[in-house]
Amino acid sequence: MLLEKVKIPRVWADEIFYESEVIPVANTNPPLGVALTTGTIITGEATVAVASCRFTGSGIVTVEYIVQEELEVETPTGATFPLEYTFRFTRDYQFQKFFVPDPAVNNLYCEVFRFTGIVRITNIVVNETENVISFNNTVSLQTKLKALEDIQEFVSLGTRPNVLTFPVAVEPA
């Protein structure tokens, strides 16, 4: 039987965490010559990324998110202008099923296994007197995290379940 020593990640915990963050944008001015009025709309795209994921306690991970928005504001008169924002925020998550022996705790690292979300622009308020617009970014995320430890194990090569390899006994004639 052939053996090989391999390095593999051991999964100590995995869990899905949900987060919703409201990021207000207040009193944004348009370019000179553009008048904001009721009926102004905002469209665009948002990119959300996990910047970091690290253990900060026993079963607690701190995740830092980055939100990058490329928006366009359009007034009822057809005038448009771009808005671009970048936000960062952090969240602490506690694994509920975290049973790790003490020696392994210091070797753990966090991995993002699955990540989905949506960004909504809400509460758009146009102040025509001051010619400014305010709104909220509502970022809703689902993040599946794993608590991992790299380990080294011996694995057998070329064998399958329910298959045995053994020496053949040869009897002298």
C-alpha positions as CSV (number, residue, x, y, z in Angstrom):
1,M,0.0,0.0,0.0
2,L,1.4,3.4,-1.0
3,L,1.1,6.2,1.6
4,E,1.5,9.9,1.0
5,K,1.7,12.7,3.6
6,V,-0.7,15.5,2.7
7,K,-1.6,18.9,4.1
8,I,-5.4,19.4,4.3
9,P,-7.8,21.8,6.0
10,R,-9.8,20.4,8.9
11,V,-13.2,22.0,9.3
12,W,-13.9,22.8,12.9
13,A,-17.0,24.8,12.3
14,D,-19.0,26.3,9.5
15,E,-22.0,28.6,9.7
16,I,-24.1,31.1,7.7
17,F,-24.3,34.6,9.0
18,Y,-26.7,37.3,7.9
19,E,-26.0,41.0,8.1
20,S,-27.8,44.2,7.2
21,E,-26.1,47.5,7.4
22,V,-27.6,51.0,6.6
23,I,-25.0,53.5,5.4
24,P,-26.4,57.0,5.2
25,V,-25.2,59.5,2.5
26,A,-26.2,63.0,3.5
27,N,-26.3,66.3,1.5
28,T,-24.6,65.4,-1.8
29,N,-24.2,68.3,-4.1
30,P,-24.7,68.0,-7.9
31,P,-22.2,69.6,-10.4
32,L,-22.7,73.3,-11.1
33,G,-25.7,73.9,-13.3
34,V,-27.6,70.8,-12.3
35,A,-30.8,71.4,-10.3
36,L,-32.1,68.6,-8.2
37,T,-35.9,68.3,-8.0
38,T,-38.5,65.8,-6.8
39,G,-38.5,62.8,-9.1
40,T,-34.7,62.5,-9.2
41,I,-33.7,58.9,-9.5
42,I,-30.5,57.0,-8.6
43,T,-29.3,53.9,-10.5
44,G,-26.0,52.0,-10.7
45,E,-24.0,49.1,-9.5
46,A,-22.5,48.0,-6.2
47,T,-19.6,45.7,-5.6
48,V,-19.3,44.1,-2.2
49,A,-16.2,42.2,-1.1
50,V,-14.8,40.6,2.1
51,A,-11.5,42.4,2.8
52,S,-10.5,40.3,5.7
53,C,-11.7,37.5,8.0
54,R,-9.8,36.8,11.2
55,F,-10.3,35.1,14.6
56,T,-10.4,37.6,17.5
57,G,-11.6,35.3,20.2
58,S,-12.7,31.8,21.0
59,G,-15.2,31.1,18.2
60,I,-15.4,34.8,17.3
61,V,-14.4,36.1,13.8
62,T,-14.2,39.7,12.7
63,V,-15.1,40.2,9.0
64,E,-14.4,43.4,7.2
65,Y,-16.6,44.3,4.2
66,I,-16.0,46.8,1.5
67,V,-18.8,48.3,-0.6
68,Q,-17.9,50.1,-3.8
69,E,-20.8,51.9,-5.6
70,E,-20.8,53.5,-9.0
71,L,-24.1,55.4,-9.3
72,E,-25.7,57.7,-11.7
73,V,-28.2,60.4,-10.6
74,E,-30.8,61.5,-13.2
75,T,-33.1,64.5,-12.8
76,P,-36.5,64.7,-14.4
77,T,-35.0,67.2,-16.9
78,G,-32.7,64.5,-18.1
79,A,-29.5,65.9,-16.6
80,T,-27.2,63.2,-15.2
81,F,-24.1,63.0,-13.1
82,P,-22.0,60.2,-11.6
83,L,-21.6,59.4,-7.9
84,E,-19.0,57.0,-6.6
85,Y,-18.7,55.8,-3.0
86,T,-16.6,53.3,-1.1
87,F,-17.6,52.2,2.4
88,R,-16.0,49.8,4.9
89,F,-17.6,48.2,7.9
90,T,-16.8,45.3,10.2
91,R,-18.9,42.7,12.0
92,D,-18.1,40.2,14.7
93,Y,-19.7,36.8,14.3
94,Q,-19.8,34.0,16.9
95,F,-19.8,30.4,15.7
96,Q,-22.6,28.6,17.6
97,K,-21.2,25.1,17.3
98,F,-17.6,25.8,18.1
99,F,-15.9,22.9,20.0
100,V,-12.2,23.1,19.4
101,P,-9.5,21.7,21.7
102,D,-7.2,24.4,23.2
103,P,-4.1,23.5,21.2
104,A,-5.9,23.9,17.9
105,V,-7.4,27.3,18.7
106,N,-4.2,29.1,18.0
107,N,-3.9,27.5,14.5
108,L,-7.3,28.4,13.2
109,Y,-8.0,30.6,10.3
110,C,-11.2,31.9,8.8
111,E,-12.4,31.2,5.2
112,V,-15.3,32.7,3.3
113,F,-17.0,29.7,1.7
114,R,-20.1,31.4,0.1
115,F,-21.0,35.0,-0.1
116,T,-24.1,36.7,-1.6
117,G,-25.9,40.0,-1.1
118,I,-27.9,42.9,-2.3
119,V,-27.5,46.7,-2.0
120,R,-30.6,48.9,-2.1
121,I,-30.8,52.7,-2.3
122,T,-33.6,53.8,0.0
123,N,-35.0,57.0,1.6
124,I,-34.0,59.3,-1.3
125,V,-34.6,62.9,-0.1
126,V,-34.1,65.9,-2.4
127,N,-33.8,69.3,-0.8
128,E,-34.6,71.6,-3.7
129,T,-33.8,74.8,-1.6
130,E,-30.3,73.7,-0.8
131,N,-29.9,71.6,-4.1
132,V,-28.7,68.5,-2.2
133,I,-29.7,64.9,-2.2
134,S,-29.5,62.4,0.7
135,F,-30.2,58.7,0.7
136,N,-29.4,55.4,2.5
137,N,-27.5,52.5,1.3
138,T,-28.9,49.3,2.7
139,V,-26.4,46.4,2.4
140,S,-27.9,42.9,3.1
141,L,-25.4,40.1,3.1
142,Q,-25.3,36.3,3.6
143,T,-21.8,35.0,4.4
144,K,-20.9,31.4,5.0
145,L,-17.7,31.1,7.1
146,K,-15.6,28.2,8.0
147,A,-13.2,27.8,10.9
148,L,-10.3,25.8,9.6
149,E,-7.0,24.3,10.8
150,D,-4.3,23.0,8.4
151,I,-3.3,19.4,9.4
152,Q,-0.9,16.8,7.9
153,E,-2.2,13.3,7.5
154,F,-1.1,10.1,5.8
155,V,-3.5,8.9,3.1
156,S,-3.3,5.7,1.1
157,L,-3.0,5.9,-2.7
158,G,-4.6,3.6,-5.2
159,T,-7.1,1.9,-2.8
160,R,-10.8,1.9,-2.9
161,P,-13.4,1.1,-0.3
162,N,-14.0,-2.7,0.0
163,V,-10.9,-3.5,-1.9
164,L,-8.0,-5.4,-0.1
165,T,-4.5,-6.0,-1.3
166,F,-2.7,-8.8,0.5
167,P,0.3,-11.1,-0.3
168,V,-0.3,-14.3,-2.1
169,A,1.0,-17.3,-0.1
170,V,3.0,-19.7,-2.3
171,E,3.4,-23.2,-0.9
172,P,6.5,-25.2,-2.0
173,A,5.9,-28.2,-4.3
